[in-house]
Amino acid sequence: MNEKLRMTLIYATLILCGLFMVVPFLWMISTSLMTQAEFNKHDSVFVPKEEYHVWDQGEQSRPVILVAREDKEAVIHLLDKDRKIVKEYVRVPTETVRKVKKVPSIHWENFRKAFQKVPFGTYFANTLYVSFLTLIGVLLTSMLAAYAFARMEFKGRDLFFYLFLSMMMVPEPVYLISSYVLLDKISWLDTYQALIIPWCVNIFTIFLFRQHFKSLPKELFESASMDGCSTFGMLWRIILPLSKSVIATATVFSIIGSWNSFMWPLVMTTRPELRVLQVGLSYFNQEASTQTTLLMAASTFSIVPILIIFFLAQKQIIASYAKAGLKD
């Protein structure tokens, strides 16, 4: 197999996999722009379209439901502006009833209705607050811990680091009950502290920073030490300016983790005013379980901010992962 054919197959496979992952997002966005009646028909999947009948009354047209059509007369149900039946089995001339088809039929009001149905403004504010404070804690603890594991010599350094890494294999449900008991003992349940402080340390971020710090040339640190630079001076003046890609990656993943957090805030908080976005979506799902279009609208405006952040920082993410893969 020549090189050109091999690369063609590789790119074709990647494109197919990419389309396979994008299709659910396209369906979600399309559904969020439909009316519930059109979604229930299952006639359109990716292009929102709307079909209905109207009764022409001179210069005005009124939406109706066509019950039966005969040569000279048609039987219809009259609808109001909210598409609710106000009068049934009305006989009108057949030529005055016609079908209206809108392609595409875009209903942006679904986003407004979904946002107003439950206090999504409060959910967004809580999520931003928790995400921002958690991010600050993650960056501070990760940079300090990674610098110690990468550049400082002390007894048991590698052992402690591997113990940290082993904790990544412990799933959240394993320590959820014990964490609940601990937070109850210190009266942190149903507070912002329970949502923020336990997540101010992220082992994967420590690993990411450590791998990057170890890839930096030793000569930089030796020169700085000879010039009288302190330990924190090296971290602030030398390492951080060279770690923009890793910081961007850690920022994105910390925000995504806080944004998508569900089980922990669901268990640790009960007050509605402390609900974060994913918990709020679950309650919205219970209230609007039959309104699929509103559910998809709420899911769409919940995902869009994360997608924007990811696309803005994708170059830094790729660069940091490349450095994290270097051997010690």
Secondary structure, DSSP 8 states (H G I E B T S, - for coil): --HHHHHHHHHHHHHHHHHHHHHHHHHHHHHHTS-HHHHHHT--SSS--EEEEEEEETTEEEEEEEEEE-SSEEEEEEE-TTS-EEEEEEEEEGGGEEEEEESS---THHHHHHHHHTTHHHHHHHHHHHHHHHHHHHHHHHHHHHHHHHH---TTHHHHHHHHHHGGGS-HHHHHHHHHHHHHHTT-TTSHHHHHGGGS--HHHHHHHHHHHHHS-HHHHHHHHHTT--HHHHIIIIIGGG-HHHHHHHHHHHHHHHHT--HHHHHH---GGG--HHHHHHHHHHHTTT-HHHHHHHHHHHHHHHHHHHHHTHHHHHHHHHHHTS--
